[in-house]
Amino acid sequence: MTTTEALLLGRRRRLAVTMVAGFAGLVALALAGTVVADLADLQTVGRLADRLVPLLVFYAPAPIAAAGAYARCGGPACLAVGAVPAVVFAALVLVGTVLGVPGVGGADAPLGGVTASFVLVGVSSAFVGYCAGVTAAMLADLAGLRDDAADTEPDERNHAIDDAATDDRD
């Protein structure tokens, strides 16, 4: 797979899934913790959440996408990182509304509008991070700092070694 294909489509699917799912879990934990802290009137946790949640929702997608692009996780996975906060937020609001959690619901603002705004901000941030990561990966390739074998999954490396061994015997 060429460098362009690796950067656009990705070579490391397992890492890409881990990156997106891990970030989704972190955002879900932070948002749910904020709701629980608000309901339990825990002021210290609430103040911490007031600082942590904006960092996760608005600023974290760019560096995570940059790291994913550099690791050759692919464009779709890197851009999905930007949509994660919006999807988790919408899911939390829907679950909170269905369960009747006080203070969680779509009564204050239309859920679709808020979610679309989160998606726009997150995907824009992730796109900038993805572009930075691709640039860093291409510069590292030009400088000879990256090894092509490090860009593949362990299973693919074993197949490549097996293929090379059979090619030598022929």
C-alpha positions as a Markdown table, in Angstrom:
| # | Residue | x | y | z |
|---|---|---|---|---|
| 1 | Met | 0.0 | 0.0 | 0.0 |
| 2 | Thr | 1.4 | 3.4 | -0.9 |
| 3 | Thr | 1.9 | 6.2 | 1.5 |
| 4 | Thr | -1.0 | 8.1 | 0.1 |
| 5 | Glu | -3.4 | 5.1 | 0.4 |
| 6 | Ala | -2.1 | 4.5 | 4.0 |
| 7 | Leu | -2.7 | 8.1 | 5.0 |
| 8 | Leu | -6.1 | 8.4 | 3.3 |
| 9 | Leu | -7.6 | 4.9 | 4.0 |
| 10 | Gly | -5.4 | 3.7 | 6.8 |
| 11 | Arg | -3.3 | 0.7 | 7.4 |
| 12 | Arg | -3.8 | 0.2 | 11.1 |
| 13 | Arg | -7.5 | -0.6 | 11.6 |
| 14 | Arg | -7.2 | -2.0 | 15.1 |
| 15 | Leu | -5.5 | 1.1 | 16.3 |
| 16 | Ala | -8.0 | 3.3 | 14.5 |
| 17 | Val | -11.0 | 1.5 | 16.2 |
| 18 | Thr | -9.2 | 1.7 | 19.5 |
| 19 | Met | -8.6 | 5.4 | 19.0 |
| 20 | Val | -12.2 | 6.3 | 18.2 |
| 21 | Ala | -13.7 | 3.9 | 20.8 |
| 22 | Gly | -11.3 | 5.0 | 23.5 |
| 23 | Phe | -12.1 | 8.7 | 22.9 |
| 24 | Ala | -15.8 | 8.0 | 22.9 |
| 25 | Gly | -15.5 | 6.2 | 26.2 |
| 26 | Leu | -13.5 | 9.1 | 27.7 |
| 27 | Val | -16.0 | 11.7 | 26.5 |
| 28 | Ala | -19.0 | 9.6 | 27.7 |
| 29 | Leu | -17.3 | 9.2 | 31.1 |
| 30 | Ala | -16.7 | 12.9 | 31.4 |
| 31 | Leu | -20.2 | 13.9 | 30.3 |
| 32 | Ala | -21.9 | 11.4 | 32.5 |
| 33 | Gly | -19.6 | 12.4 | 35.4 |
| 34 | Thr | -20.6 | 16.0 | 34.9 |
| 35 | Val | -24.3 | 15.1 | 35.1 |
| 36 | Val | -23.8 | 12.9 | 38.2 |
| 37 | Ala | -21.7 | 15.7 | 39.9 |
| 38 | Asp | -24.4 | 18.2 | 39.1 |
| 39 | Leu | -27.2 | 16.0 | 40.5 |
| 40 | Ala | -25.2 | 15.1 | 43.6 |
| 41 | Asp | -24.2 | 18.8 | 44.1 |
| 42 | Leu | -20.5 | 18.0 | 44.2 |
| 43 | Gln | -19.0 | 21.4 | 43.6 |
| 44 | Thr | -15.3 | 20.3 | 43.3 |
| 45 | Val | -16.1 | 17.7 | 40.7 |
| 46 | Gly | -18.4 | 20.2 | 38.9 |
| 47 | Arg | -15.6 | 22.8 | 38.7 |
| 48 | Leu | -13.2 | 20.2 | 37.4 |
| 49 | Ala | -15.8 | 19.1 | 34.8 |
| 50 | Asp | -16.3 | 22.7 | 33.8 |
| 51 | Arg | -12.7 | 22.8 | 32.7 |
| 52 | Leu | -12.4 | 19.2 | 31.4 |
| 53 | Val | -15.5 | 18.9 | 29.2 |
| 54 | Pro | -14.7 | 21.8 | 26.9 |
| 55 | Leu | -11.2 | 20.5 | 26.5 |
| 56 | Leu | -12.5 | 17.1 | 25.5 |
| 57 | Val | -15.3 | 18.3 | 23.3 |
| 58 | Phe | -13.7 | 21.2 | 21.5 |
| 59 | Tyr | -9.9 | 20.9 | 21.7 |
| 60 | Ala | -9.0 | 17.2 | 22.0 |
| 61 | Pro | -10.2 | 16.1 | 18.5 |
| 62 | Ala | -7.3 | 18.0 | 16.7 |
| 63 | Pro | -4.4 | 16.4 | 18.5 |
| 64 | Ile | -6.0 | 12.9 | 18.6 |
| 65 | Ala | -6.7 | 13.1 | 14.8 |
| 66 | Ala | -3.1 | 14.4 | 14.3 |
| 67 | Ala | -1.7 | 11.4 | 16.2 |
| 68 | Gly | -4.0 | 9.0 | 14.3 |
| 69 | Ala | -3.0 | 10.5 | 10.9 |
| 70 | Tyr | 0.7 | 10.1 | 11.9 |
| 71 | Ala | 0.1 | 6.5 | 12.9 |
| 72 | Arg | -1.7 | 6.0 | 9.6 |
| 73 | Cys | -5.1 | 5.2 | 11.0 |
| 74 | Gly | -6.7 | 6.8 | 7.9 |
| 75 | Gly | -8.9 | 9.8 | 7.2 |
| 76 | Pro | -12.3 | 8.2 | 8.1 |
| 77 | Ala | -11.1 | 7.3 | 11.6 |
| 78 | Cys | -9.5 | 10.6 | 12.2 |
| 79 | Leu | -12.6 | 12.5 | 11.1 |
| 80 | Ala | -14.8 | 10.2 | 13.2 |
| 81 | Val | -12.9 | 11.4 | 16.2 |
| 82 | Gly | -14.4 | 14.9 | 15.6 |
| 83 | Ala | -17.9 | 13.5 | 15.5 |
| 84 | Val | -17.5 | 11.5 | 18.7 |
| 85 | Pro | -18.4 | 14.3 | 21.2 |
| 86 | Ala | -21.6 | 15.2 | 19.3 |
| 87 | Val | -22.7 | 11.6 | 19.1 |
| 88 | Val | -22.0 | 11.0 | 22.8 |
| 89 | Phe | -23.7 | 14.2 | 23.8 |
| 90 | Ala | -26.9 | 13.3 | 21.7 |
| 91 | Ala | -26.9 | 9.8 | 23.1 |
| 92 | Leu | -26.6 | 11.1 | 26.7 |
| 93 | Val | -29.5 | 13.6 | 26.1 |
| 94 | Leu | -31.7 | 10.9 | 24.6 |
| 95 | Val | -31.0 | 8.4 | 27.4 |
| 96 | Gly | -31.4 | 11.1 | 30.0 |
| 97 | Thr | -34.7 | 12.1 | 28.5 |
| 98 | Val | -36.0 | 8.6 | 28.3 |
| 99 | Leu | -35.0 | 7.8 | 31.9 |
| 100 | Gly | -36.3 | 11.1 | 33.1 |
| 101 | Val | -33.0 | 12.4 | 34.6 |
| 102 | Pro | -33.6 | 15.9 | 35.9 |
| 103 | Gly | -31.6 | 18.6 | 34.1 |
| 104 | Val | -30.9 | 16.3 | 31.1 |
| 105 | Gly | -33.2 | 16.8 | 28.1 |
| 106 | Gly | -33.8 | 18.7 | 25.0 |
| 107 | Ala | -36.2 | 21.3 | 26.4 |
| 108 | Asp | -33.7 | 24.2 | 26.5 |
| 109 | Ala | -32.5 | 23.9 | 22.9 |
| 110 | Pro | -33.3 | 21.8 | 19.9 |
| 111 | Leu | -31.2 | 18.6 | 20.1 |
| 112 | Gly | -30.5 | 18.5 | 16.4 |
| 113 | Gly | -29.2 | 22.1 | 16.2 |
| 114 | Val | -26.9 | 21.6 | 19.2 |
| 115 | Thr | -25.6 | 18.3 | 17.9 |
| 116 | Ala | -25.0 | 19.7 | 14.4 |
| 117 | Ser | -23.0 | 22.5 | 15.9 |
| 118 | Phe | -20.9 | 20.1 | 17.9 |
| 119 | Val | -20.3 | 18.0 | 14.8 |
| 120 | Leu | -19.2 | 21.0 | 12.8 |
| 121 | Val | -16.8 | 22.2 | 15.5 |
| 122 | Gly | -15.5 | 18.7 | 16.2 |
| 123 | Val | -15.0 | 17.6 | 12.6 |
| 124 | Ser | -13.4 | 20.9 | 11.6 |
| 125 | Ser | -11.0 | 20.5 | 14.5 |
| 126 | Ala | -10.3 | 16.9 | 13.6 |
| 127 | Phe | -9.7 | 17.9 | 9.9 |
| 128 | Val | -7.1 | 20.4 | 11.0 |
| 129 | Gly | -5.4 | 17.8 | 13.2 |
| 130 | Tyr | -5.6 | 15.2 | 10.4 |
| 131 | Cys | -3.9 | 17.6 | 8.0 |
| 132 | Ala | -1.2 | 18.3 | 10.5 |
| 133 | Gly | -0.6 | 14.6 | 11.2 |
| 134 | Val | -0.4 | 13.8 | 7.4 |
| 135 | Thr | 2.1 | 16.6 | 7.0 |
| 136 | Ala | 4.2 | 15.3 | 9.8 |
| 137 | Ala | 4.0 | 11.7 | 8.5 |
| 138 | Met | 5.0 | 12.9 | 5.0 |
| 139 | Leu | 7.9 | 14.9 | 6.3 |
| 140 | Ala | 9.0 | 12.0 | 8.4 |
| 141 | Asp | 8.9 | 9.8 | 5.3 |
| 142 | Leu | 11.0 | 12.3 | 3.4 |
| 143 | Ala | 13.5 | 12.5 | 6.2 |
| 144 | Gly | 13.7 | 8.7 | 6.4 |
| 145 | Leu | 12.6 | 8.6 | 10.0 |
| 146 | Arg | 9.7 | 6.1 | 9.5 |
| 147 | Asp | 9.9 | 2.4 | 8.9 |
| 148 | Asp | 7.3 | 0.9 | 6.5 |
| 149 | Ala | 7.2 | -2.3 | 8.6 |
| 150 | Ala | 6.0 | -0.2 | 11.6 |
| 151 | Asp | 3.0 | 1.0 | 9.6 |
| 152 | Thr | 1.4 | -2.4 | 9.3 |
| 153 | Glu | -0.6 | -4.5 | 11.7 |
| 154 | Pro | 1.4 | -7.4 | 13.3 |
| 155 | Asp | -0.7 | -9.9 | 11.3 |
| 156 | Glu | 0.2 | -8.2 | 8.1 |
| 157 | Arg | 3.9 | -8.2 | 9.0 |
| 158 | Asn | 3.8 | -11.9 | 9.5 |
| 159 | His | 2.1 | -12.4 | 6.1 |
| 160 | Ala | 4.7 | -10.2 | 4.5 |
| 161 | Ile | 7.5 | -12.2 | 6.1 |
| 162 | Asp | 5.9 | -15.5 | 5.0 |
| 163 | Asp | 5.4 | -14.1 | 1.4 |
| 164 | Ala | 9.0 | -13.0 | 1.3 |
| 165 | Ala | 10.2 | -16.4 | 2.4 |
| 166 | Thr | 8.1 | -18.2 | -0.2 |
| 167 | Asp | 9.4 | -15.8 | -2.9 |
| 168 | Asp | 13.0 | -16.6 | -2.0 |
| 169 | Arg | 12.4 | -20.3 | -2.3 |
| 170 | Asp | 10.9 | -20.1 | -5.8 |
